Amino acid sequence: MKCKSAVLWVLMSFVITGSSQAQKVISIHSPDNALQLNISQLATGKTTYSLSYKGAAVIQPSGLGFVLSKPAVTLSRFSISGVDSSTFNETWQPVWGEVSHINNHYKQLVVSLTDKAGSKIAVNIVFRLFNDGLGFRYEFPKQEGLNYFVVADELTQFAMAGDHKAFWIPGDYDSNEYAYNTTKLSEVNALAAAAKEKDIAVTSLIGANAVQTPLMMKTAKGIYINLHEAALVNYPAMNLVLNKSNLSFQSQLVPDAVGNKAYLQTPAITPWRTIVVSDKATDILASKLILNLNEPSVVPDSSWIKPQKFVGMWWEMHVGKATWQKDGGKHGANTQNVMHYIDFAAKYGFDGVLVEGWDVGWEDWFGNWKEDVFDFVTPYPDYDIDALTAYAKQKGVKIIMHHETSGAVTNYERWMDTAYRYMVLHNMNTVKTGYVGKIIPRGEHHDGQWMVNHFVRVAAKTATYGIMLDAHESVHPTGLQRTYPNWMANEAARGSEFNNAPTIGMTPEHTTILPFTRLMGGPMDFTPGLFHMQLNQFDSSRKQRVRSTLCKQMALYVTMYSPLQMAADLPENYNKYLDAFQFIVDVPVDWDDTKVLEAEPGDYITIARKAKNKNNWFIGAITDENSRQLQLPLSFLNAGGSYEATIYRDADNADWQTNPEAYTIEKIMVTNSTVLQVKLAKGGGCAISIFKKN
Amino acid sequence: MKCKSAVLWVLMSFVITGSSQAQKVISIHSPDNALQLNISQLATGKTTYSLSYKGAAVIQPSGLGFVLSKPAVTLSRFSISGVDSSTFNETWQPVWGEVSHINNHYKQLVVSLTDKAGSKIAVNIVFRLFNDGLGFRYEFPKQEGLNYFVVADELTQFAMAGDHKAFWIPGDYDSNEYAYNTTKLSEVNALAAAAKEKDIAVTSLIGANAVQTPLMMKTAKGIYINLHEAALVNYPAMNLVLNKSNLSFQSQLVPDAVGNKAYLQTPAITPWRTIVVSDKATDILASKLILNLNEPSVVPDSSWIKPQKFVGMWWEMHVGKATWQKDGGKHGANTQNVMHYIDFAAKYGFDGVLVEGWDVGWEDWFGNWKEDVFDFVTPYPDYDIDALTAYAKQKGVKIIMHHETSGAVTNYERWMDTAYRYMVLHNMNTVKTGYVGKIIPRGEHHDGQWMVNHFVRVAAKTATYGIMLDAHESVHPTGLQRTYPNWMANEAARGSEFNNAPTIGMTPEHTTILPFTRLMGGPMDFTPGLFHMQLNQFDSSRKQRVRSTLCKQMALYVTMYSPLQMAADLPENYNKYLDAFQFIVDVPVDWDDTKVLEAEPGDYITIARKAKNKNNWFIGAITDENSRQLQLPLSFLNAGGSYEATIYRDADNADWQTNPEAYTIEKIMVTNSTVLQVKLAKGGGCAISIFKKN
């Protein structure tokens, strides 16, 4: 429901200081009045926005505008040609997600600007002020003087009000798989951080002061600020470059092969720039601001889109048991092996079996900027796809297709229709895509406009084939799962596979940061559930290991929401711990409700979620390298209900370094007045299932 | 038939001057001994080739080699690890062409080289010495030390032995639609020449001394030399950069978006570098060297590939009668108009009707580097494709599909399969493609490796759909019509449409140069047959005009061979001159034999051709801006045969400037002893059909 202000100047809570004076200011407040947005304009035409939260500055006055290369004009000094305000309040239901209903409530301010420098170009800036933050985007309306145009730079700034603690990864045009750094803003050094990384396939660093979004910060006064973007379509991804002299970020868009940023045609819109703000870290995780800023689903019938859990032929390649390629005698994706996975999935009620390494091309797939590697329809001779299609169907399991493009996207685009028809023919309805390698078209980056359009194109096209999508090495997600609910998950961050990376690997705190950063944009196919922590099972020379307890691995199924969740370890490793594995068997991937009980980025997260259409709850609690005593009131349970809680907790002597796989399982009856006391080991966690009994 | 030398050192006519000396020389001769190839190697390892014709230097000692960027190594000093020679002599039959049988006779010399600088990279250079010239290419065999590699530069040189007269167009990565310049080599100034051009959509000039191939030259002593390449596959096109200090050309490959030239994997081969040589200009035009250096057809069944003549909805857009786009009230491709073309084609026995402007997108197609312009399957609402499909079928005519990509090749590649299926569904089997605009992938050029691969991909894919291909704005042809006989023709030069270009237009000599340059690589869809020379029929403000007589327009059907020939003018213009039009109706597009009777680049060409499987001959004679007296012995006719010749000649008072459409038609009986005397007007020509009568 949208309320248009009938009498604009009255209903809007803004103030314009007389236009003959040096500065005009327009102000609006969030529905709960905690946030105040000011738009200011100097007599020169320089226009800034600023944001405060409960009276404290969140964004100092920050510039807005563009440099265009065609026409060659800088849009940074404007006259205000109109101001429009409205309020909006509706509740909508996602196809799947953390909650069944989402409230979308904001005050909107549209400031219509005209370039003062002479081009007469009109640009509107649309601000939406929610209780949990601000979103704003630029709109270039259809206008006589501007049809096609090329963006050379976006001048949007985010001026911080202090030297905040920041959780950041290096700015990069091609990869977001870095380990997180926690420093003050003044101490950001992206090049030094990146220099320590040895295990990322393709990187294109921007500079020492460049970081990526979602960027999580915490002020000295305990205000949490998250910067990101929403609805990234037909535009490059945004990185942020910090000016350390004034602690102001400026947007740095990913360039294309010739150095341009975006090719647009009026009417054109940019993605939303988002600032999620709260004095409670838990509110940051609970925010639906980014989803609210995306468009509703464009998939006409979404009944076929089903959250799912899966196992698969994947981790055994990482740990050296098998290989993707056929040659060498250890080919994983052979018919017999995959049948075993299908058996395991069927036995424990998993929906899918991912099979990597099934198709010809792996023998020579990486690192040569080669265009025609895979054709996506030719199985290796030891992979009997027809037999496996029949076997999976008989067992009630779906095989999940894997399309590794090796970055040769022109090739993938040529094959996409053929490949998706092949999937439908073989009864598959989920594809995991991969983009490991330098992009072809050569000179393009993973996160540039061309690739952003590609990712959206894949989401749209898979939808027409009834296929769910899980994109790896993709651009950072920006809430587009609302618009394309078949686009279930992405990687786009350092996932669990980095437990096996020799250099930095995955620190215990990593998963306490991800929900505050990468996951702000959407679900991640993190592939949790590793039960065997020493990774030398098949190769005694391997030193790398999982820096987690077994219970923390289970807790991740709750703390890191995704509608696609893999049980990533090998069946034989699960078979050793079947009583613990039961939690993974039980945990849902779609929810009616979510309670972020406690959270601190870099330290800990505890979340409770209510299973979709059931009265069962699941709790995940994780900690970083420090042990932690949980005190957990179950007050979110229905009053008067009786519930059986199964508590999968770190054993008393568990420790991610010395005793990671030790756990204790306790079953107790609980009510909404129960307060659970649980100790999390160093690098540990706790998973709890709570089933309604009456 | 390939004869391998049993005793290498005896059968080969080469000499190696003792390896301990300063220079080794290996020599071979052409089968007729007129050409001598020398391969020389200094003690430093620098290896050169040189070529002489009847004792006169054609190519002075010229360098060979590469700069690779991956691995970073310069390959210019070699040791010879092997020499192999053989002879080859076979006769093959093209699917279509100027002659029914082609003799492929050469001596081959394979020089196996190893990098002396330490990389140990092995490269073979294969020389094939024909009676009409030399072809050579580099081969990188499969080898331990080299798998994937990247070419930064090819160091092949062509050192000229004098300051020859040259027929050249400016070196360019994107366009070959320039007017030809005739200067001495020392006077080449590509930038000055290009600065005069205003009517080419997209250009990327290389520099003042850069020219394109095919490059035609004539020495002071009357030797004709043509430089080009054959079998351009998976490699960028070659331009030539002249070092004016020594009159030596060096190859300049077209770069990709990041400045690399070619991405290759061993075993790899380059295109053939070709040098066609003769002291008779007519031999240059008759040469089949480039075809012989291409691979045989890979289209398994070529019975569906048929040379054809067509009319179409095209010139009326150029002269302002109609528009491509729907809006504006002059949309050419409406159902009624196209039916008239079908009627006209059916009446006069044309095979096809080209229809441009049929599909949605033209309203906004050019100049904005826009990716998603056309979808190749959506007709304008006033184009009833189903009705026209039925009407064409009933009339026994095929509609020729038009796929303008506007340079957005990524978009075309996504649609290709769908678009070709759509063609098959609508009973079409010929497509004219167009690439007007800057290429997408952005940063790529029309003539780079990526686009070369695209053009070949289109040829291969159309073949699988039974579709014949006519590519406009393509890379220069290199004889690939032998390998893909469905790839009938290309534009890739200044075609007849430039008669309508305001600035330079098309000079009378242009068509006397094209067969010596652009057509060396393959047929051109030049679109001759303009009968109305003043182009202000529909727009009285137009000053441009056709610089040709009407008879010359007819002669072009013989002098410029193509298996796809358009009668480009409007039906109403042909209806005014139906007696002359009869020649276009009669002239075939496939031939048993061809006699190049006389030729001089820039001045005149006279060719006689024998119709496929018939005893009819057709003669075309054209001249430049000078009038000319033809003396034409018909000695190629069968002895004793009686023939009726219809001579379409310029009227006595015809002149391209003052009286271009004046012609005279004479019918006489001739025999092989007849000598015809015909005057060609300034800018004129003569077309003659000779039908066997008994």
Interface residues (C-beta under 8 A of the other chain):
Chain A: N147 Y148 D256 A257 V258 N260 Y263 Q265 N368 W369 K370 E371 T410 E413 R414 M416 D417 T418 P441 R442 G443 E444 W450 N453
Chain B: N147 Y148 V150 D256 A257 V258 N260 Y263 Q265 N368 W369 K370 E371 T410 E413 R414 M416 D417 T418 P441 R442 G443 E444 W450 N453
